[in-house]
Amino acid sequence: MLRRCARDEMPEELSEPVAPKALEQAKVIVEDVKSRGEAAVRHWAEKFNEVKEGENLVAEKDELKAAYDTLSIEQQGVLTRVANRIRKFAVAQRASIEDTEVVIPGGKAGQLVSAVENAGCYAPGGRYPLPSSVLMTAVTARAAGVKNVWVASPHPDQVTKAAAHVAGADGLIKVDEGQILVAFQLVIQVGGAQAIAALAQGIGIVPACNIIVGPGNQWVTAAKSIVQGQCAIDMLAGPSEVLVIADETADPKTVAADLLAQAEHDVESRPILVTTHEPLLTAVNSELKVQLDDLPSPNCETAKQAVAKGFCVITKSIDEAIEISDKIAPEHLEIMTADAMQARSFLLLEIIVTVFLRQVGMKCNNYGGLFVGRYAAEVLGDYGCGPNHVLPTGGTANTHGGFGRTCEGSRSEEAIRSCTGPRRLIFMTPPAFDTGASEDNKDEFFCELY
């Protein structure tokens, strides 16, 4: 169960995105790929049982389409609807930054925003394949206008391949802003540091990528830290994190469920509770025990190990809880308090004016994604709403935002972004949810979402 710890006892490794041991091991693989190219990628892929001896390293688009065709209509529909939401949000992000021109003495100065030519998208495989990461990265890259998009994923299952097909294997994506030509030819059936090295270096028909994006394990993160400079990266993404700020109004069952939703990702995931209400820890731990027993294997065993690495900090005030959260800078931040983030209307000079009060959510500064309200479940925002789930971890949310416009931009855009701070994603519960909406209405919302 979650252990209680004082503010000054919080684990220091929370702010270390790259594991030293993984970095040492990844260097060997990256250097080998630089030296021997495709032969080295195959060597390490076979060594780690990612492909069999002589098996193709890539899955061509016909294979991706065939995988899609094996899915049920319901599964195909889920992939398509989620891809459409991701695309819609990514297109809106792309539209939020434009070419700019200003008059200066003797002429004009400005910036042109254009996409990179080649993007490499990494999607985790292994214990829990994430086809959603294929959609989150590849669809977003195309919305940015990237010409060539390549995906790498170890042991891609049928759904992962189908997601690649939905993301654009037919070659043409239709979006509200027009049409984007897609060059999405193959999926590299390799993972880990060797996949990152392959994308950065280029092997065979795979070009050297201008940017590599997507989450992965500690060796993927270490390899990305090595190749940055040779190519751009989105961020150094480590094990998943969720931090819940809660007070006496929070429901222990909901808090426990959201903590477990992240804990079952990986044994290194970190569930964190920061609360002003000491009895809540006991209640949440009781719920964790009950809900852990209901989880199937291997999720149960995974979540138990992750929960054991989690912790709870009891604070004297919400402001102190916010300070702790900003110091940790979690990947996912959930607010389950009174006045989590509310809008109020005032009658001013006979005009109704609605303003956002600077409540708990708006006081928080460092996070990847913010989930406000009891029913703003992190899993819904992470997979189905549209904003990207590739978010900064390991304390890097104080300097980096979630993956979005990274595939396009100029040096000028980067300078502007670094001055304004990281982009933050916000997910809010529909108002009726926290003011007595019926369970039936809530279920209808969830069904519509997916």
N, C-alpha and C positions, 0 to 999 in steps of 0.2 A: 504494500500500500504506500501512498505518498507519505514521505517522512517530513516532519516539520524542521525547518532550519531557520536560523536567524539571518538577517539581511547580510551580515558580513561573512556568512558561511556558505553563500551560494557558490556552486562549482565554477571554477575558473575556466574550465574547458569550454564553457558555453560561448566564449568569445574567440575560440580558436577554430576557424573554418577548415584549416588544412592540418591533418594529423601528420606529425613528423615521420612516423614509421611508414605510413602510406606514401608520403612524398619521396622517401628514400627508395621504396620499391618501384614507384611509378617512373622515377628517373631512369632506371635500368631499361624499362620497356620502351619509353619514349625515345631514348638514345638508340636503341636497337632498331626501331622502326625508321628513324632518320638514316641509319647506316644501311639497312638491308631492305627497306621498303616493304612491299607486299609479302615477301618471304617471311619477314619477321612478324607481320600481322598474323599470317597463317600459323606460324610456330606457336605464338602465344594463345591464339584462339583454340588450337587443337590441344595445347597443354591444359587449358582451363575448361576443356570439354564444351566449347561453344559451337564448334563444328567438328564433324568427323573428318578423318584423313581423306583429302581429295574432294570434299564437299565444297560447293560454291560458297563464296563469302557473301554473295549478294543474292537477293530475291528480286527478280525482275517484275515489271508492272503486270504482266499476265498472271503471275503467281499471286500478286496482291489482289487483283480482281477476282481470281478463283477463290481466295480466302473469304472475300466479302460475300460471294455467292453462297458459301456454305452456312452463313448465319441466318437466323430466323428473321422474319419481317420486323419483329419487335426490336431485335438487336440492331438491325440495319437502321431502323428509325431513330433509335437512341443516338447512334454515332452521327447520323446526319443532322439531327436537331441540335446536338451539342456543338458540332462543327459550325453550324449556322450562327449560333449565339457567340461563339468565340470570334468568328469572322466579323460579325456586326460590331462587336466591341473594339476589335483591332482596327477596323476601318475608321471608327470614330476617333481612336487614339491617333491614327495616322493623320486624320484631318485636323487635329488640334495643333499641329505644328506645320507652318507653311514657309514657302520661300519668302524672304524678307529683303527689303531694299530701303536704304535711307540715303538722303542727300548729305554729302559732306563737302567742305570747301574744295572746289576744283573737280568734283565728280560725284560718284555714288559708291556706296559700300553695301554689301549684302551677303546673304547666304542662300545656297541652293541645297535643298533637302532631297537626297536621292538614295535609293536602296543599294546595298552591296550586291555583288554579282553571285557569289556562292555562299550558302549558309549550310552549316552542319547541325543537325538536330539530334540530340541524344535522348533516348527514351529508356528508362530502366527496365530490366527484365528480371531474371532470377526468381526469387521467392514470390514476388507480387508484380507481375508485368503491369505496366501502366500505359495502355493504349491512349489514355487521355493525354499523356505527355506528348504523344505523336501529334494529336490534334492541336494542343496548346502551342506547340513550337512551330510545326510546319504550316498550319493555317495562318498563324500570326506572321510568319516570315513572308508568306505570299501576299497577305494583305498589305505588307510594307512594300511590296513590289520586287522582291528578290527573284532573280532570273532562274537560278538553279538551287534546288533544295534537296539535301541528302539526309537520310535518317540512318542512325546506327542504333541497334538494339540487340542485346544478346538473347538467344533462344526466342525469337519472336513467335508468339502463338498466332492462331488464326485471327483473333480479334485485333491484335496489334497490327497485323498485315492489313486487315480490313480497314482499320483506322487510317493507315497510310493511303489506301485506295480512296477513302472518303475525303481525305485531305487534298486530293488532287491528281491521282494517278491517271485520270482520263485526259489530263492535259489542259483543261480549260475550266476555270472557276468563274461563276457569275455572281457578282456582288452588287449591292445597291449603287456603288460608285462607278460601275461599268464592268469591264472584263479584264481579268489578269491572266496572262499566258503563263502556264506553269510548266517547268521542266522538272518533274518529279519522277525519275526513272526507276530507281532501285532502292532497296533497303539493305544496308550492310548488316549482315547477321553476326556481328561481333560487338562485344561490349568492353567495359573497363578502360584502363589506360591505353590499351592497344587501339581501341576504337577512336579515342580522342586524338592519339598520335596519327592515325590514318586520315582523319578528317583535316587535321592541321597540315600534314605533310602532303597529302594526296597520294593515292596508290592506284595503279591501273587506270581505269576509266573514271575514277573518282578524283575530281580536281581538288587542289588545296583550297580549303574554305577560308573566306575572309573573316567569318565569325562562327563560333561554336556556342550553341545554347542548349539548355535543358539540364535537369537535375540528374544526379547519379550517386553512387556510393563514394566512400572516402578515396578510393583510387581514381575514380573519375574526376573528383574535385581536385585531387593532387595533380593529375595530369593537366587539367585546365590551367592550374596555376603555373605550370611549367611552360605551356605553349603560348600563354598570353604574351603578346609582344610580337610573336610570329604571326598570330592572328588575334582578333578581338574575341572576348568571351562575354557572356551576359553577366555572370556572377560566380562566386565560389559557393555552390550550394551543398550543404552537408545534410546530416540527418534531420528529419522533420521535427518541428517544434510547435507546440500550442501553449499559450499562456492565457489563463482565464482570470480576469479581475472580477471579483464578486463581493456582494455585501449580503446582509441578512435577507434580502428579497429574492436571492437566487434559489432555484430549485435544485437540490442535491442530485436528483436523478438525471436531470439535463446536463449539469456540470460533469458528472461522472461519464455520461455517454459521450460527450464531446471530447473529454480527455482520452477515452479509450479509442475513439475514432482515429486519433493520431498515434496512440501507443501501439496499435496493431499493425502499423506500417512497417516497423523495423525495431529490432531489439535496442537500437541506438536512439530511437525517437525519444523526445523529452516532453512529458506532460507536466505543466507547472500551474499551480493555483496560488493566487495572491488575493487574500481576503481580509476584510476588516472585521469579520465575524468569526471568532474562534470556533464556535460549535459547528460551523459549516465543514471544517476539515474532518471531524468525526463522522458527520453525516455522509459526506462524499466518499470517504474510505469504506463505509458500510455499503454504499451503493456500488462502489468499484468491485468489491468482493462478490456481490450478487451478480453483477453484469459480466464479470470475468468468467464466472462459472457457466454462463449462458453462451459464451463465445465458442465457436467450433475450433477444432484443431486444424492447422497450427496457429491460427490467430490468437488463441488463448495463451499459448506458451510464449509467443512473441510479445504480446501485450503485458504479460506478467513481468517479463524482464525489463521492459521499457518503463513500466510504472515504478518498479523498484529503483530506477534511476531518476525518477521525477521527484518533485518536492513541493512543499507549501510554505509560504511566508505569511505570517500574520502581521498586519500593519495596524497602526493607530488611526489612520485616516485614508481616505481615497486618494488624496494628493500624494501620500507616501507610496501607495500602491502604484500610482502612475510613475513616480520616480524610479521605482524598481523595474517596472515594465520597460521604461525608456532605456534603462541601463542594460537590460538583457537584450532589447531590440528583437523580439521574437518574430518568427516567420508568420505565425497566425496569432492574432490577438482578439480575444472575445471579451465583450463587456456585458456582464450580467448584473447590473446595478439599477437602482432607482435613478431616473433621469439619465439613462445611458447616453442618449444623444437625441434630444427632442427639439421639435420646432414649436414655437408659440406664436400666436397671432395677437396683434395689438391694434386698437383703433386709434389712428393718428391723423388728426385733421380730416376726419371722415373717410380716411382711406385705410383699409385693412392691410397691415404690413406683417408679413411672416418672416421671422428671423430665427436663425439657429443660435440657441444659447450655447455658450462654451461649456458644455457639460463634459462628462467623463471622456467620452470618445474623442471629442474635439480637443481635449487637453493632451492627449497622447500624441507623441511625435515619431517614435521609432518603431516601426513594424512593417511587415510585408503586406499583409491584408488585415483589415479591421472588420470584425463581425459584431454588429451592434444589436442587442436584444435577445431575449430568451430563444426565439425561434430562428435566429440568423445562424443556423447550423453551419459550421465550417465546411462540412462535407458537401453541402449544397453549393456554397459559393465556390468551393475548390474545383468542382467538377461540372456544374451545369449552368451557371448563370451567364458566363461569358468572359468576365475578367480573368486574367491569366493565373494559373496556379503555380507557375515557376516563380518562386519568391525567395528573397534573401534569407539565409539562415546563419547560425553561428555568430550572431551579433553584428552582421554586416548590414542589417536594415537601417542602421544609423547613417549609412553612406550610399546605399543602393536601393533602388526600387524594384518592383516586379518586372518581369520580362514583358516588353510591349513594343516600344518603338526602337528597340536596340538595333534592329536590322537595317534601319535607315537613319540617316543623319549626317551631319558634317561636323568638322571640328568646332564650328561656331555653335552648333546645337549642343554639343557636349559641354562646351564652356558655360552656356546658359543653364543647362541642367545642373551642373555642379554648383552653380551659384544659388540656385533656387532650392536645392535639396532633393532628396529622392522622391520619386513618384510613389503615391500610396493608393492602394485600392480599398474601397469601402463597400461593405455589404450591409444593408439595413433591413431589419424585419419590417414587412408591411405594417402600418400603424394598427390595423385592426387585430393583428396577432396578439399584441400585448394589452389589448383593451377588451378582451372578452369574446373574440371570434370563436365560433363553434369549431369543434374538432373536424366536422365534415368539411367546412370551408378550408381549413388548414390542409386537409388531405387533398382537396381539389387543387390547391395551389401547388403542392408538391407534385401531383400527377401532371399538371400543366408544365411545370418546370422541366420535367424529364420527358 
